Amino acid sequence: MKVEDVMTQNPVTIQAKDTIRTASSIIRENKIGGLPVMDGENLIGMITESDILALLETKEPSEDLWLPSPLEVIEIPIREFFNWERTKEALSHIGSRSVSSQMSYPIITVDADDSIEEAARIMLREGIARLPVLRDGKLVGIVTRADIIEGIGRKKEEADAD
């Protein structure tokens, strides 16, 4: 079975100059895990939920980490308010970053004529859940692990029917 038999054709894409906020919205609205990133008509990367969540990672322990004494307990709500304000500001800055600043590249792809076994091997080897599908260097689809599993199930059903 070929990748083109199980892929989603004409996948939703995003432009490299678009914001992380826009990418997050598209991912949520379409209930998908990632988007091919385009520069015009050229595929240049992928932006996934994991790429976006990585922006929220803390690189080092917060300087605000402290254990209050009984007399300092009154300060906790005030400190929490200021921490929340800083968190909101950080999230606002994350959302305005360009997709190209956080996308995964170089891009790993599969050809529409490749077998689903080859696509599965690539996904397992690279630790990824989706692959852009190309034909003659142009994006024609996207294939996910779930697409491959569904294709295998369909193949078995067809064999059982014969």
Secondary structure, DSSP 8 states (H G I E B T S, - for coil): -BGGGTSEES---EETTSBHHHHHHHHHHHT-SEEEEEETTEEEEEEEHHHHHGGG--SS--TT-----GGGTTHHHHHHHHHHHHHHHHHHHHHHSBGGGT-B-S---EETTSBHHHHHHHHHHHT-SEEEEEETTEEEEEEEHHHHHHHHHHHHHHHHH-
